[in-house]
Amino acid sequence: MDDHTALHTAIKHSDKVFGCFVFDRDILDGLPAHDRRVSFIHGAVKELDQTWRAMANEPNAGLLVRHGHAVPEIIKLAKQLGVQAVLTHHDDEPASLTRDAKVLGELANAGIAFHTFKDHVVFERSEVLTQSGTAYGVFTPYKNAWLKKISPADMAERSTHAKPGQLAPTPVGLRQAMPELTSMGFHPVDLAALHIHPGSEAAQTLVKDFAKRMTNYEDTRNFPAVKGPSYLSVHLRFGTVSIRQLVRLAYPPAMKGNAGAQTWLSELIWRDFYHQIMHHHPHAMTHAFKPEYDAIEWEKGKTGKAWFTAWCEGQTGYPLVDAAMAQINQTGYMHNRLRMVVASFLVKDLGIDWRWGEQYFALHLNDFDLAANNGGWQWASSSGCDAQPYFRIFNPINQSEKFDPQGKFIKRYLPQLACCAIRWSARKKTLRWPPSQSLLCERRTQGKSSSLALVPMVCLGQCLHQAHPVLRRKSSRKSGTSKFCSQCFPSG
Ligand SMILES: Cc1cc2nc3c(=O)[nH]c(=O)nc-3n(C[C@H](O)[C@H](O)[C@H](O)COP(=O)(O)OP(=O)(O)OC[C@H]3O[C@@H](n4cnc5c(N)ncnc54)[C@H](O)[C@@H]3O)c2cc1C
């Protein structure tokens, strides 16, 4: 509310400004009744309404909040209020572009202007291009160009100080109470119990807390049991914190060489990077960024579905994977390192289509963002821009040993393992837990003692090479499957 491009512009150019928010049925009708994000948004809109009233110093000047289909609701409100223009922010998701094109057309028919502004990212669309005028597909040169381009104006606050009376009272006939979650078909979720707090004030508490820890980010960010990252993603996603404020926090120390600030700023730049990828390559939202990767024959049918279910439910028998899936299922958050681990496991080890995993994340992540989620999944499946090499696979055992050495995170989310002593076998890279009843383990240990709950990744990797046409084709062209396997899995 205090750093908002559309409101900033409206206040600058209009005598009277109204604020409105539509709970869009085109989005909401497909969501489960217990969706955490809807409770988050509802809480944030309530706070926004109160802030708006306080800023207006006029009790009847609250937000106009509606539950319906966005296009007709916006058009109806614009006509009822008799406004000259509707202002909002860019949203480059394909479905949103279609929606906004309809709004533009219908408003134009009614003689009302429609203005949209960049607000969600620092640089968007074609603002950062290569010297030959094309979009970047690799992160590091994009980041260098981004850093070269940024100026104080790009990160300046878009202030929203209105003159008295400018935030206008809602006309009597249009005053309505904000729809309750239950009236929209949703059950309120106890977000506080998950340590999630909606709204700008809560976001500022997280910003303050992270500002004290930013210097350590480089050293702590990869350890899921440690409070390393900012946990701001859900606020960035829903606009309850300004990306410009976060860049203003990280940029000065980053320029002075602070490694934590530099790495965190890089993460914020990844966010811009994936948004410009979505703008320039919308096909990647449904297909592999690199078309040849659409030729992979993924594990389907009964086996694929059973393995996918085991992955979703955290029943793979790989403690780090299962604990990470428990984290997303219980809280809607998953640590970045674990997102990479579970995505790699699903795609590279189980041979399941990255889009299945992407969809699961889309439904469960509080911070689900089409561009970042798609980018993360395509990165993990090596089918995307800036892809990691196709033969790189995150070994969940090595990852546990390196990033959760005492199993603190694992034990937090798999309490059944709380009493177990963890021993790492350096030679086999096998984490020895008590036997699990997991589906995957039963399947993967065919013919072996059932007391071996975890199969070394080397076996998994090798067996999947046989079922992975792209990997097999590439590896045989290069150096032959066996050499490829030994390169990939030197510990085997
Ligand atoms: C398979 C996969 C799926 C992902 N899906 C999403 C998603 O739907 N939404 C989402 O916001 N992030 C996604 N990420 C990126 C990253 O995991 C989260 O942004 C991060 O874990 C959020 O936690 P945080 O706010 O504490 O992050 P911090 O480490 O504090 O980072 C600060 C901010 O930088 C941005 N950021 C960090 N890493 C990335 C990244 N790799 N790509 C883009 N932006 C990044 C986020 O906005 C984040 O809030 C995904 C990553 C992977 C590997």
The ligand as an ORCA input file, in Angstrom:
! r2SCAN-3c Opt
* xyz 0 1
  C      11.322    -26.981     -8.424
  C      11.275    -25.558     -7.876
  C      10.065    -24.886     -7.804
  C      10.016    -23.568     -7.307
  N       8.796    -22.929     -7.268
  C       8.738    -21.642     -6.838
  C       7.499    -20.944     -6.816
  O       6.438    -21.461     -7.225
  N       7.493    -19.668     -6.326
  C       8.637    -19.048     -5.896
  O       8.563    -17.894     -5.459
  N       9.818    -19.674     -5.944
  C       9.908    -20.954     -6.386
  N      11.120    -21.595     -6.401
  C      12.333    -20.846     -6.027
  C      12.728    -20.916     -4.527
  O      12.742    -22.240     -4.094
  C      11.800    -20.099     -3.623
  O      11.658    -18.801     -4.129
  C      12.358    -19.969     -2.205
  O      12.569    -21.237     -1.651
  C      11.368    -19.177     -1.353
  O      11.800    -19.096     -0.034
  P      12.343    -17.729      0.582
  O      11.399    -16.622      0.322
  O      12.684    -18.016      2.008
  O      13.635    -17.525     -0.297
  P      14.943    -16.637     -0.134
  O      16.084    -17.566     -0.213
  O      14.897    -15.712      1.010
  O      14.951    -15.809     -1.509
  C      14.348    -14.522     -1.602
  C      13.402    -14.466     -2.769
  O      14.098    -14.623     -3.989
  C      13.271    -15.295     -4.933
  N      13.921    -16.540     -5.328
  C      14.780    -17.281     -4.600
  N      15.228    -18.327     -5.317
  C      14.613    -18.254     -6.520
  C      14.655    -19.043     -7.689
  N      15.432    -20.122     -7.795
  N      13.874    -18.678     -8.728
  C      13.094    -17.582     -8.663
  N      13.024    -16.793     -7.577
  C      13.779    -17.122     -6.526
  C      11.958    -15.593     -4.239
  O      11.037    -14.602     -4.567
  C      12.347    -15.544     -2.767
  O      11.280    -15.217     -1.922
  C      11.205    -22.924     -6.891
  C      12.413    -23.617     -6.970
  C      12.456    -24.907     -7.450
  C      13.782    -25.630     -7.527
*
